[in-house]
């Protein structure tokens, strides 16, 4: 059986300037999705993702007293 190759006219049938968008014609493959789009729905709930990062930074020994005072943060642990 010989494969029938579609012509450009056949491929564009029914499309005009309002309906000829790639997202209406084509569904992207998983490898083509944006990394965040692939992860969508995989995290149940995480309201404040940077809380632990801020705590770790302020608890670090290299944090100066000036940075803590200017941000109304508690004194570093002794």
mmCIF file of the N, C-alpha and C atoms, coordinates in Angstrom:
data_MODEL
# 
_entry.id   MODEL 
# 
loop_
_atom_site.group_PDB 
_atom_site.id 
_atom_site.type_symbol 
_atom_site.label_atom_id 
_atom_site.label_alt_id 
_atom_site.label_comp_id 
_atom_site.label_asym_id 
_atom_site.label_entity_id 
_atom_site.label_seq_id 
_atom_site.pdbx_PDB_ins_code 
_atom_site.Cartn_x 
_atom_site.Cartn_y 
_atom_site.Cartn_z 
_atom_site.occupancy 
_atom_site.B_iso_or_equiv 
_atom_site.pdbx_formal_charge 
_atom_site.auth_seq_id 
_atom_site.auth_comp_id 
_atom_site.auth_asym_id 
_atom_site.auth_atom_id 
_atom_site.pdbx_PDB_model_num 
ATOM 1   N N  . UNK A 1 1  ? 0.839   -1.174 0.000  1.00 0.00 ? 1  UNK A N  1 
ATOM 2   C CA . UNK A 1 1  ? 0.000   0.000  0.000  1.00 0.00 ? 1  UNK A CA 1 
ATOM 3   C C  . UNK A 1 1  ? 0.888   1.243  0.000  1.00 0.00 ? 1  UNK A C  1 
ATOM 4   N N  . UNK A 1 2  ? 0.612   2.161  -0.867 1.00 0.00 ? 2  UNK A N  1 
ATOM 5   C CA . UNK A 1 2  ? 1.396   3.380  -1.010 1.00 0.00 ? 2  UNK A CA 1 
ATOM 6   C C  . UNK A 1 2  ? 0.836   4.458  -0.083 1.00 0.00 ? 2  UNK A C  1 
ATOM 7   N N  . UNK A 1 3  ? 1.735   5.130  0.662  1.00 0.00 ? 3  UNK A N  1 
ATOM 8   C CA . UNK A 1 3  ? 1.296   6.216  1.541  1.00 0.00 ? 3  UNK A CA 1 
ATOM 9   C C  . UNK A 1 3  ? 0.944   7.433  0.709  1.00 0.00 ? 3  UNK A C  1 
ATOM 10  N N  . UNK A 1 4  ? -0.140  8.058  1.074  1.00 0.00 ? 4  UNK A N  1 
ATOM 11  C CA . UNK A 1 4  ? -0.555  9.277  0.380  1.00 0.00 ? 4  UNK A CA 1 
ATOM 12  C C  . UNK A 1 4  ? 0.024   10.463 1.144  1.00 0.00 ? 4  UNK A C  1 
ATOM 13  N N  . UNK A 1 5  ? 0.830   11.246 0.496  1.00 0.00 ? 5  UNK A N  1 
ATOM 14  C CA . UNK A 1 5  ? 1.396   12.443 1.108  1.00 0.00 ? 5  UNK A CA 1 
ATOM 15  C C  . UNK A 1 5  ? 0.395   13.578 0.985  1.00 0.00 ? 5  UNK A C  1 
ATOM 16  N N  . UNK A 1 6  ? 0.155   14.252 2.088  1.00 0.00 ? 6  UNK A N  1 
ATOM 17  C CA . UNK A 1 6  ? -0.786  15.370 2.078  1.00 0.00 ? 6  UNK A CA 1 
ATOM 18  C C  . UNK A 1 6  ? -0.126  16.597 1.470  1.00 0.00 ? 6  UNK A C  1 
ATOM 19  N N  . UNK A 1 7  ? -0.886  17.291 0.699  1.00 0.00 ? 7  UNK A N  1 
ATOM 20  C CA . UNK A 1 7  ? -0.375  18.535 0.126  1.00 0.00 ? 7  UNK A CA 1 
ATOM 21  C C  . UNK A 1 7  ? -0.549  19.667 1.139  1.00 0.00 ? 7  UNK A C  1 
ATOM 22  N N  . UNK A 1 8  ? 0.097   20.767 0.876  1.00 0.00 ? 8  UNK A N  1 
ATOM 23  C CA . UNK A 1 8  ? -0.043  21.930 1.746  1.00 0.00 ? 8  UNK A CA 1 
ATOM 24  C C  . UNK A 1 8  ? -1.494  22.391 1.796  1.00 0.00 ? 8  UNK A C  1 
ATOM 25  N N  . UNK A 1 9  ? -2.157  22.317 0.687  1.00 0.00 ? 9  UNK A N  1 
ATOM 26  C CA . UNK A 1 9  ? -3.563  22.713 0.620  1.00 0.00 ? 9  UNK A CA 1 
ATOM 27  C C  . UNK A 1 9  ? -4.419  21.826 1.530  1.00 0.00 ? 9  UNK A C  1 
ATOM 28  N N  . UNK A 1 10 ? -4.143  20.507 1.523  1.00 0.00 ? 10 UNK A N  1 
ATOM 29  C CA . UNK A 1 10 ? -4.885  19.591 2.395  1.00 0.00 ? 10 UNK A CA 1 
ATOM 30  C C  . UNK A 1 10 ? -4.616  19.894 3.871  1.00 0.00 ? 10 UNK A C  1 
ATOM 31  N N  . UNK A 1 11 ? -3.372  20.192 4.193  1.00 0.00 ? 11 UNK A N  1 
ATOM 32  C CA . UNK A 1 11 ? -3.016  20.471 5.585  1.00 0.00 ? 11 UNK A CA 1 
ATOM 33  C C  . UNK A 1 11 ? -3.649  21.756 6.107  1.00 0.00 ? 11 UNK A C  1 
ATOM 34  N N  . UNK A 1 12 ? -3.820  22.725 5.237  1.00 0.00 ? 12 UNK A N  1 
ATOM 35  C CA . UNK A 1 12 ? -4.344  24.023 5.657  1.00 0.00 ? 12 UNK A CA 1 
ATOM 36  C C  . UNK A 1 12 ? -5.848  24.153 5.486  1.00 0.00 ? 12 UNK A C  1 
ATOM 37  N N  . UNK A 1 13 ? -6.503  23.119 5.027  1.00 0.00 ? 13 UNK A N  1 
ATOM 38  C CA . UNK A 1 13 ? -7.948  23.171 4.817  1.00 0.00 ? 13 UNK A CA 1 
ATOM 39  C C  . UNK A 1 13 ? -8.661  23.451 6.153  1.00 0.00 ? 13 UNK A C  1 
ATOM 40  N N  . UNK A 1 14 ? -9.547  24.427 6.160  1.00 0.00 ? 14 UNK A N  1 
ATOM 41  C CA . UNK A 1 14 ? -10.325 24.762 7.346  1.00 0.00 ? 14 UNK A CA 1 
ATOM 42  C C  . UNK A 1 14 ? -9.640  25.743 8.289  1.00 0.00 ? 14 UNK A C  1 
ATOM 43  N N  . UNK A 1 15 ? -8.427  26.149 7.962  1.00 0.00 ? 15 UNK A N  1 
ATOM 44  C CA . UNK A 1 15 ? -7.714  27.092 8.819  1.00 0.00 ? 15 UNK A CA 1 
ATOM 45  C C  . UNK A 1 15 ? -7.736  28.481 8.200  1.00 0.00 ? 15 UNK A C  1 
ATOM 46  N N  . UNK A 1 16 ? -7.869  29.487 9.060  1.00 0.00 ? 16 UNK A N  1 
ATOM 47  C CA . UNK A 1 16 ? -7.779  30.873 8.607  1.00 0.00 ? 16 UNK A CA 1 
ATOM 48  C C  . UNK A 1 16 ? -6.936  31.646 9.612  1.00 0.00 ? 16 UNK A C  1 
ATOM 49  N N  . UNK A 1 17 ? -6.930  32.961 9.539  1.00 0.00 ? 17 UNK A N  1 
ATOM 50  C CA . UNK A 1 17 ? -6.077  33.747 10.442 1.00 0.00 ? 17 UNK A CA 1 
ATOM 51  C C  . UNK A 1 17 ? -6.478  33.621 11.908 1.00 0.00 ? 17 UNK A C  1 
ATOM 52  N N  . UNK A 1 18 ? -7.696  33.162 12.186 1.00 0.00 ? 18 UNK A N  1 
ATOM 53  C CA . UNK A 1 18 ? -8.159  33.031 13.571 1.00 0.00 ? 18 UNK A CA 1 
ATOM 54  C C  . UNK A 1 18 ? -8.027  31.604 14.094 1.00 0.00 ? 18 UNK A C  1 
ATOM 55  N N  . UNK A 1 19 ? -7.938  30.626 13.222 1.00 0.00 ? 19 UNK A N  1 
ATOM 56  C CA . UNK A 1 19 ? -7.908  29.232 13.666 1.00 0.00 ? 19 UNK A CA 1 
ATOM 57  C C  . UNK A 1 19 ? -6.603  28.527 13.338 1.00 0.00 ? 19 UNK A C  1 
ATOM 58  N N  . UNK A 1 20 ? -5.645  29.211 12.787 1.00 0.00 ? 20 UNK A N  1 
ATOM 59  C CA . UNK A 1 20 ? -4.406  28.569 12.362 1.00 0.00 ? 20 UNK A CA 1 
ATOM 60  C C  . UNK A 1 20 ? -3.290  28.605 13.383 1.00 0.00 ? 20 UNK A C  1 
ATOM 61  N N  . UNK A 1 21 ? -3.614  28.526 14.654 1.00 0.00 ? 21 UNK A N  1 
ATOM 62  C CA . UNK A 1 21 ? -2.590  28.570 15.696 1.00 0.00 ? 21 UNK A CA 1 
ATOM 63  C C  . UNK A 1 21 ? -2.116  27.163 16.035 1.00 0.00 ? 21 UNK A C  1 
ATOM 64  N N  . UNK A 1 22 ? -0.843  27.040 16.339 1.00 0.00 ? 22 UNK A N  1 
ATOM 65  C CA . UNK A 1 22 ? -0.250  25.733 16.603 1.00 0.00 ? 22 UNK A CA 1 
ATOM 66  C C  . UNK A 1 22 ? -0.896  25.041 17.797 1.00 0.00 ? 22 UNK A C  1 
ATOM 67  N N  . UNK A 1 23 ? -1.284  25.786 18.822 1.00 0.00 ? 23 UNK A N  1 
ATOM 68  C CA . UNK A 1 23 ? -1.866  25.146 20.000 1.00 0.00 ? 23 UNK A CA 1 
ATOM 69  C C  . UNK A 1 23 ? -3.236  24.552 19.712 1.00 0.00 ? 23 UNK A C  1 
ATOM 70  N N  . UNK A 1 24 ? -3.897  24.978 18.654 1.00 0.00 ? 24 UNK A N  1 
ATOM 71  C CA . UNK A 1 24 ? -5.190  24.415 18.290 1.00 0.00 ? 24 UNK A CA 1 
ATOM 72  C C  . UNK A 1 24 ? -5.032  23.199 17.389 1.00 0.00 ? 24 UNK A C  1 
ATOM 73  N N  . UNK A 1 25 ? -3.885  23.070 16.761 1.00 0.00 ? 25 UNK A N  1 
ATOM 74  C CA . UNK A 1 25 ? -3.669  22.005 15.796 1.00 0.00 ? 25 UNK A CA 1 
ATOM 75  C C  . UNK A 1 25 ? -2.818  20.889 16.390 1.00 0.00 ? 25 UNK A C  1 
ATOM 76  N N  . UNK A 1 26 ? -1.971  21.208 17.329 1.00 0.00 ? 26 UNK A N  1 
ATOM 77  C CA . UNK A 1 26 ? -0.948  20.288 17.786 1.00 0.00 ? 26 UNK A CA 1 
ATOM 78  C C  . UNK A 1 26 ? -0.919  20.218 19.308 1.00 0.00 ? 26 UNK A C  1 
ATOM 79  N N  . UNK A 1 27 ? -0.771  19.032 19.844 1.00 0.00 ? 27 UNK A N  1 
ATOM 80  C CA . UNK A 1 27 ? -0.583  18.844 21.279 1.00 0.00 ? 27 UNK A CA 1 
ATOM 81  C C  . UNK A 1 27 ? 0.903   18.579 21.520 1.00 0.00 ? 27 UNK A C  1 
ATOM 82  N N  . UNK A 1 28 ? 1.574   19.395 22.353 1.00 0.00 ? 28 UNK A N  1 
ATOM 83  C CA . UNK A 1 28 ? 3.016   19.208 22.554 1.00 0.00 ? 28 UNK A CA 1 
ATOM 84  C C  . UNK A 1 28 ? 3.330   17.895 23.265 1.00 0.00 ? 28 UNK A C  1 
ATOM 85  N N  . UNK A 1 29 ? 4.485   17.347 22.954 1.00 0.00 ? 29 UNK A N  1 
ATOM 86  C CA . UNK A 1 29 ? 4.964   16.139 23.610 1.00 0.00 ? 29 UNK A CA 1 
ATOM 87  C C  . UNK A 1 29 ? 5.481   16.503 25.001 1.00 0.00 ? 29 UNK A C  1 
ATOM 88  N N  . UNK A 1 30 ? 5.510   15.537 25.937 1.00 0.00 ? 30 UNK A N  1 
ATOM 89  C CA . UNK A 1 30 ? 5.987   15.850 27.294 1.00 0.00 ? 30 UNK A CA 1 
ATOM 90  C C  . UNK A 1 30 ? 7.386   16.462 27.326 1.00 0.00 ? 30 UNK A C  1 
ATOM 91  N N  . UNK A 1 31 ? 8.265   16.043 26.439 1.00 0.00 ? 31 UNK A N  1 
ATOM 92  C CA . UNK A 1 31 ? 9.629   16.587 26.449 1.00 0.00 ? 31 UNK A CA 1 
ATOM 93  C C  . UNK A 1 31 ? 9.679   18.022 25.940 1.00 0.00 ? 31 UNK A C  1 
ATOM 94  N N  . UNK A 1 32 ? 8.607   18.478 25.299 1.00 0.00 ? 32 UNK A N  1 
ATOM 95  C CA . UNK A 1 32 ? 8.564   19.833 24.773 1.00 0.00 ? 32 UNK A CA 1 
ATOM 96  C C  . UNK A 1 32 ? 7.936   20.826 25.743 1.00 0.00 ? 32 UNK A C  1 
ATOM 97  N N  . UNK A 1 33 ? 7.374   20.333 26.828 1.00 0.00 ? 33 UNK A N  1 
ATOM 98  C CA . UNK A 1 33 ? 6.729   21.209 27.799 1.00 0.00 ? 33 UNK A CA 1 
ATOM 99  C C  . UNK A 1 33 ? 7.763   21.946 28.631 1.00 0.00 ? 33 UNK A C  1 
ATOM 100 N N  . UNK A 1 34 ? 7.385   23.093 29.107 1.00 0.00 ? 34 UNK A N  1 
ATOM 101 C CA . UNK A 1 34 ? 8.193   23.857 30.042 1.00 0.00 ? 34 UNK A CA 1 
ATOM 102 C C  . UNK A 1 34 ? 8.355   23.011 31.307 1.00 0.00 ? 34 UNK A C  1 
ATOM 103 N N  . UNK A 1 35 ? 9.539   22.995 31.937 1.00 0.00 ? 35 UNK A N  1 
ATOM 104 C CA . UNK A 1 35 ? 9.723   22.173 33.140 1.00 0.00 ? 35 UNK A CA 1 
ATOM 105 C C  . UNK A 1 35 ? 8.666   22.427 34.217 1.00 0.00 ? 35 UNK A C  1 
ATOM 106 N N  . UNK A 1 36 ? 8.251   23.676 34.414 1.00 0.00 ? 36 UNK A N  1 
ATOM 107 C CA . UNK A 1 36 ? 7.227   23.949 35.421 1.00 0.00 ? 36 UNK A CA 1 
ATOM 108 C C  . UNK A 1 36 ? 5.886   23.364 35.008 1.00 0.00 ? 36 UNK A C  1 
ATOM 109 N N  . UNK A 1 37 ? 5.604   23.358 33.731 1.00 0.00 ? 37 UNK A N  1 
ATOM 110 C CA . UNK A 1 37 ? 4.350   22.800 33.245 1.00 0.00 ? 37 UNK A CA 1 
ATOM 111 C C  . UNK A 1 37 ? 4.319   21.290 33.485 1.00 0.00 ? 37 UNK A C  1 
ATOM 112 N N  . UNK A 1 38 ? 5.479   20.624 33.369 1.00 0.00 ? 38 UNK A N  1 
ATOM 113 C CA . UNK A 1 38 ? 5.540   19.187 33.620 1.00 0.00 ? 38 UNK A CA 1 
ATOM 114 C C  . UNK A 1 38 ? 5.264   18.883 35.087 1.00 0.00 ? 38 UNK A C  1 
ATOM 115 N N  . UNK A 1 39 ? 5.681   19.784 35.978 1.00 0.00 ? 39 UNK A N  1 
ATOM 116 C CA . UNK A 1 39 ? 5.509   19.561 37.409 1.00 0.00 ? 39 UNK A CA 1 
ATOM 117 C C  . UNK A 1 39 ? 4.133   19.975 37.918 1.00 0.00 ? 39 UNK A C  1 
ATOM 118 N N  . UNK A 1 40 ? 3.358   20.630 37.083 1.00 0.00 ? 40 UNK A N  1 
ATOM 119 C CA . UNK A 1 40 ? 2.049   21.132 37.497 1.00 0.00 ? 40 UNK A CA 1 
ATOM 120 C C  . UNK A 1 40 ? 1.186   19.978 38.016 1.00 0.00 ? 40 UNK A C  1 
ATOM 121 N N  . UNK A 1 41 ? 0.664   20.147 39.210 1.00 0.00 ? 41 UNK A N  1 
ATOM 122 C CA . UNK A 1 41 ? -0.180  19.128 39.812 1.00 0.00 ? 41 UNK A CA 1 
ATOM 123 C C  . UNK A 1 41 ? 0.580   18.104 40.631 1.00 0.00 ? 41 UNK A C  1 
ATOM 124 N N  . UNK A 1 42 ? 1.919   18.112 40.581 1.00 0.00 ? 42 UNK A N  1 
ATOM 125 C CA . UNK A 1 42 ? 2.674   17.119 41.333 1.00 0.00 ? 42 UNK A CA 1 
ATOM 126 C C  . UNK A 1 42 ? 2.886   17.543 42.786 1.00 0.00 ? 42 UNK A C  1 
ATOM 127 N N  . UNK A 1 43 ? 2.800   18.835 43.064 1.00 0.00 ? 43 UNK A N  1 
ATOM 128 C CA . UNK A 1 43 ? 2.946   19.334 44.429 1.00 0.00 ? 43 UNK A CA 1 
ATOM 129 C C  . UNK A 1 43 ? 1.554   19.604 44.975 1.00 0.00 ? 43 UNK A C  1 
ATOM 130 N N  . UNK A 1 44 ? 1.233   18.991 46.095 1.00 0.00 ? 44 UNK A N  1 
ATOM 131 C CA . UNK A 1 44 ? -0.100  19.148 46.659 1.00 0.00 ? 44 UNK A CA 1 
ATOM 132 C C  . UNK A 1 44 ? -0.308  20.566 47.166 1.00 0.00 ? 44 UNK A C  1 
ATOM 133 N N  . UNK A 1 45 ? 0.550   21.024 48.081 1.00 0.00 ? 45 UNK A N  1 
ATOM 134 C CA . UNK A 1 45 ? 0.420   22.387 48.589 1.00 0.00 ? 45 UNK A CA 1 
ATOM 135 C C  . UNK A 1 45 ? 1.714   22.772 49.287 1.00 0.00 ? 45 UNK A C  1 
ATOM 136 N N  . UNK A 1 46 ? 2.198   23.947 48.959 1.00 0.00 ? 46 UNK A N  1 
ATOM 137 C CA . UNK A 1 46 ? 3.379   24.463 49.618 1.00 0.00 ? 46 UNK A CA 1 
ATOM 138 C C  . UNK A 1 46 ? 3.271   25.973 49.582 1.00 0.00 ? 46 UNK A C  1 
ATOM 139 N N  . UNK A 1 47 ? 2.708   26.549 50.639 1.00 0.00 ? 47 UNK A N  1 
ATOM 140 C CA . UNK A 1 47 ? 2.383   27.969 50.654 1.00 0.00 ? 47 UNK A CA 1 
ATOM 141 C C  . UNK A 1 47 ? 3.601   28.882 50.620 1.00 0.00 ? 47 UNK A C  1 
ATOM 142 N N  . UNK A 1 48 ? 4.603   28.571 51.421 1.00 0.00 ? 48 UNK A N  1 
ATOM 143 C CA . UNK A 1 48 ? 5.752   29.474 51.549 1.00 0.00 ? 48 UNK A CA 1 
ATOM 144 C C  . UNK A 1 48 ? 7.040   28.696 51.293 1.00 0.00 ? 48 UNK A C  1 
ATOM 145 N N  . UNK A 1 49 ? 7.425   28.532 50.045 1.00 0.00 ? 49 UNK A N  1 
ATOM 146 C CA . UNK A 1 49 ? 8.569   27.671 49.728 1.00 0.00 ? 49 UNK A CA 1 
ATOM 147 C C  . UNK A 1 49 ? 9.919   28.186 50.200 1.00 0.00 ? 49 UNK A C  1 
ATOM 148 N N  . UNK A 1 50 ? 10.053  29.482 50.509 1.00 0.00 ? 50 UNK A N  1 
ATOM 149 C CA . UNK A 1 50 ? 11.364  30.016 50.866 1.00 0.00 ? 50 UNK A CA 1 
ATOM 150 C C  . UNK A 1 50 ? 11.548  30.200 52.365 1.00 0.00 ? 50 UNK A C  1 
ATOM 151 N N  . UNK A 1 51 ? 10.601  29.785 53.180 1.00 0.00 ? 51 UNK A N  1 
ATOM 152 C CA . UNK A 1 51 ? 10.724  29.966 54.627 1.00 0.00 ? 51 UNK A CA 1 
ATOM 153 C C  . UNK A 1 51 ? 12.016  29.368 55.178 1.00 0.00 ? 51 UNK A C  1 
ATOM 154 N N  . UNK A 1 52 ? 12.300  28.134 54.871 1.00 0.00 ? 52 UNK A N  1 
ATOM 155 C CA . UNK A 1 52 ? 13.491  27.489 55.433 1.00 0.00 ? 52 UNK A CA 1 
ATOM 156 C C  . UNK A 1 52 ? 14.770  28.131 54.912 1.00 0.00 ? 52 UNK A C  1 
ATOM 157 N N  . UNK A 1 53 ? 14.756  28.627 53.688 1.00 0.00 ? 53 UNK A N  1 
ATOM 158 C CA . UNK A 1 53 ? 15.941  29.285 53.136 1.00 0.00 ? 53 UNK A CA 1 
ATOM 159 C C  . UNK A 1 53 ? 16.255  30.552 53.916 1.00 0.00 ? 53 UNK A C  1 
ATOM 160 N N  . UNK A 1 54 ? 15.219  31.344 54.187 1.00 0.00 ? 54 UNK A N  1 
ATOM 161 C CA . UNK A 1 54 ? 15.433  32.575 54.958 1.00 0.00 ? 54 UNK A CA 1 
ATOM 162 C C  . UNK A 1 54 ? 15.921  32.245 56.363 1.00 0.00 ? 54 UNK A C  1 
ATOM 163 N N  . UNK A 1 55 ? 15.328  31.256 57.005 1.00 0.00 ? 55 UNK A N  1 
ATOM 164 C CA . UNK A 1 55 ? 15.754  30.875 58.352 1.00 0.00 ? 55 UNK A CA 1 
ATOM 165 C C  . UNK A 1 55 ? 17.214  30.438 58.353 1.00 0.00 ? 55 UNK A C  1 
ATOM 166 N N  . UNK A 1 56 ? 17.601  29.639 57.384 1.00 0.00 ? 56 UNK A N  1 
ATOM 167 C CA . UNK A 1 56 ? 18.985  29.171 57.306 1.00 0.00 ? 56 UNK A CA 1 
ATOM 168 C C  . UNK A 1 56 ? 19.946  30.335 57.099 1.00 0.00 ? 56 UNK A C  1 
ATOM 169 N N  . UNK A 1 57 ? 19.555  31.283 56.263 1.00 0.00 ? 57 UNK A N  1 
ATOM 170 C CA . UNK A 1 57 ? 20.435  32.420 55.983 1.00 0.00 ? 57 UNK A CA 1 
ATOM 171 C C  . UNK A 1 57 ? 20.610  33.286 57.227 1.00 0.00 ? 57 UNK A C  1 
ATOM 172 N N  . UNK A 1 58 ? 19.515  33.583 57.915 1.00 0.00 ? 58 UNK A N  1 
ATOM 173 C CA . UNK A 1 58 ? 19.608  34.434 59.098 1.00 0.00 ? 58 UNK A CA 1 
ATOM 174 C C  . UNK A 1 58 ? 20.274  33.721 60.274 1.00 0.00 ? 58 UNK A C  1 
ATOM 175 N N  . UNK A 1 59 ? 20.205  32.406 60.330 1.00 0.00 ? 59 UNK A N  1 
ATOM 176 C CA . UNK A 1 59 ? 20.850  31.656 61.398 1.00 0.00 ? 59 UNK A CA 1 
ATOM 177 C C  . UNK A 1 59 ? 22.334  31.413 61.128 1.00 0.00 ? 59 UNK A C  1 
ATOM 178 N N  . UNK A 1 60 ? 22.787  31.722 59.930 1.00 0.00 ? 60 UNK A N  1 
ATOM 179 C CA . UNK A 1 60 ? 24.182  31.516 59.559 1.00 0.00 ? 60 UNK A CA 1 
ATOM 180 C C  . UNK A 1 60 ? 25.087  32.454 60.366 1.00 0.00 ? 60 UNK A C  1 
ATOM 181 N N  . UNK A 1 61 ? 26.315  32.038 60.621 1.00 0.00 ? 61 UNK A N  1 
ATOM 182 C CA . UNK A 1 61 ? 27.248  32.838 61.419 1.00 0.00 ? 61 UNK A CA 1 
ATOM 183 C C  . UNK A 1 61 ? 27.748  34.069 60.670 1.00 0.00 ? 61 UNK A C  1 
ATOM 184 N N  . UNK A 1 62 ? 27.693  34.057 59.349 1.00 0.00 ? 62 UNK A N  1 
ATOM 185 C CA . UNK A 1 62 ? 28.235  35.162 58.557 1.00 0.00 ? 62 UNK A CA 1 
ATOM 186 C C  . UNK A 1 62 ? 27.286  36.348 58.440 1.00 0.00 ? 62 UNK A C  1 
ATOM 187 N N  . UNK A 1 63 ? 26.111  36.261 59.005 1.00 0.00 ? 63 UNK A N  1 
ATOM 188 C CA . UNK A 1 63 ? 25.149  37.360 58.915 1.00 0.00 ? 63 UNK A CA 1 
ATOM 189 C C  . UNK A 1 63 ? 25.582  38.470 59.866 1.00 0.00 ? 63 UNK A C  1 
ATOM 190 N N  . UNK A 1 64 ? 25.660  39.681 59.345 1.00 0.00 ? 64 UNK A N  1 
ATOM 191 C CA . UNK A 1 64 ? 26.104  40.797 60.183 1.00 0.00 ? 64 UNK A CA 1 
ATOM 192 C C  . UNK A 1 64 ? 24.952  41.300 61.052 1.00 0.00 ? 64 UNK A C  1 
ATOM 193 N N  . UNK A 1 65 ? 25.316  41.949 62.124 1.00 0.00 ? 65 UNK A N  1 
ATOM 194 C CA . UNK A 1 65 ? 24.315  42.512 63.035 1.00 0.00 ? 65 UNK A CA 1 
ATOM 195 C C  . UNK A 1 65 ? 23.483  43.584 62.338 1.00 0.00 ? 65 UNK A C  1 
ATOM 196 N N  . UNK A 1 66 ? 24.109  44.331 61.425 1.00 0.00 ? 66 UNK A N  1 
ATOM 197 C CA . UNK A 1 66 ? 23.394  45.404 60.731 1.00 0.00 ? 66 UNK A CA 1 
ATOM 198 C C  . UNK A 1 66 ? 22.255  44.860 59.878 1.00 0.00 ? 66 UNK A C  1 
ATOM 199 N N  . UNK A 1 67 ? 22.492  43.742 59.231 1.00 0.00 ? 67 UNK A N  1 
ATOM 200 C CA . UNK A 1 67 ? 21.431  43.192 58.383 1.00 0.00 ? 67 UNK A CA 1 
ATOM 201 C C  . UNK A 1 67 ? 20.265  42.689 59.227 1.00 0.00 ? 67 UNK A C  1 
ATOM 202 N N  . UNK A 1 68 ? 20.562  42.170 60.414 1.00 0.00 ? 68 UNK A N  1 
ATOM 203 C CA . UNK A 1 68 ? 19.486  41.711 61.287 1.00 0.00 ? 68 UNK A CA 1 
ATOM 204 C C  . UNK A 1 68 ? 18.698  42.887 61.842 1.00 0.00 ? 68 UNK A C  1 
ATOM 205 N N  . UNK A 1 69 ? 19.398  43.944 62.237 1.00 0.00 ? 69 UNK A N  1 
ATOM 206 C CA . UNK A 1 69 ? 18.728  45.109 62.822 1.00 0.00 ? 69 UNK A CA 1 
ATOM 207 C C  . UNK A 1 69 ? 17.871  45.824 61.789 1.00 0.00 ? 69 UNK A C  1 
ATOM 208 N N  . UNK A 1 70 ? 18.366  45.941 60.580 1.00 0.00 ? 70 UNK A N  1 
ATOM 209 C CA . UNK A 1 70 ? 17.615  46.676 59.561 1.00 0.00 ? 70 UNK A CA 1 
ATOM 210 C C  . UNK A 1 70 ? 16.387  45.913 59.078 1.00 0.00 ? 70 UNK A C  1 
ATOM 211 N N  . UNK A 1 71 ? 16.303  44.653 59.400 1.00 0.00 ? 71 UNK A N  1 
ATOM 212 C CA . UNK A 1 71 ? 15.155  43.862 58.959 1.00 0.00 ? 71 UNK A CA 1 
ATOM 213 C C  . UNK A 1 71 ? 14.270  43.428 60.132 1.00 0.00 ? 71 UNK A C  1 
ATOM 214 N N  . UNK A 1 72 ? 14.477  43.998 61.286 1.00 0.00 ? 72 UNK A N  1 
ATOM 215 C CA . UNK A 1 72 ? 13.701  43.658 62.485 1.00 0.00 ? 72 UNK A CA 1 
ATOM 216 C C  . UNK A 1 72 ? 13.700  42.156 62.750 1.00 0.00 ? 72 UNK A C  1 
ATOM 217 N N  . UNK A 1 73 ? 14.851  41.546 62.615 1.00 0.00 ? 73 UNK A N  1 
ATOM 218 C CA . UNK A 1 73 ? 14.977  40.115 62.849 1.00 0.00 ? 73 UNK A CA 1 
ATOM 219 C C  . UNK A 1 73 ? 15.493  39.883 64.263 1.00 0.00 ? 73 UNK A C  1 
ATOM 220 N N  . UNK A 1 74 ? 15.223  38.734 64.833 1.00 0.00 ? 74 UNK A N  1 
ATOM 221 C CA . UNK A 1 74 ? 15.733  38.436 66.175 1.00 0.00 ? 74 UNK A CA 1 
ATOM 222 C C  . UNK A 1 74 ? 17.253  38.312 66.163 1.00 0.00 ? 74 UNK A C  1 
ATOM 223 N N  . UNK A 1 75 ? 17.841  38.485 67.329 1.00 0.00 ? 75 UNK A N  1 
ATOM 224 C CA . UNK A 1 75 ? 19.289  38.371 67.466 1.00 0.00 ? 75 UNK A CA 1 
ATOM 225 C C  . UNK A 1 75 ? 19.720  36.941 67.124 1.00 0.00 ? 75 UNK A C  1 
ATOM 226 N N  . UNK A 1 76 ? 20.938  36.767 66.603 1.00 0.00 ? 76 UNK A N  1 
ATOM 227 C CA . UNK A 1 76 ? 21.409  35.416 66.273 1.00 0.00 ? 76 UNK A CA 1 
ATOM 228 C C  . UNK A 1 76 ? 21.565  34.572 67.537 1.00 0.00 ? 76 UNK A C  1 
ATOM 229 N N  . UNK A 1 77 ? 21.415  33.284 67.368 1.00 0.00 ? 77 UNK A N  1 
ATOM 230 C CA . UNK A 1 77 ? 21.538  32.352 68.496 1.00 0.00 ? 77 UNK A CA 1 
ATOM 231 C C  . UNK A 1 77 ? 22.993  32.260 68.925 1.00 0.00 ? 77 UNK A C  1 
ATOM 232 N N  . UNK A 1 78 ? 23.212  32.200 70.236 1.00 0.00 ? 78 UNK A N  1 
ATOM 233 C CA . UNK A 1 78 ? 24.586  32.149 70.755 1.00 0.00 ? 78 UNK A CA 1 
ATOM 234 C C  . UNK A 1 78 ? 25.088  30.740 70.844 1.00 0.00 ? 78 UNK A C  1 
# 
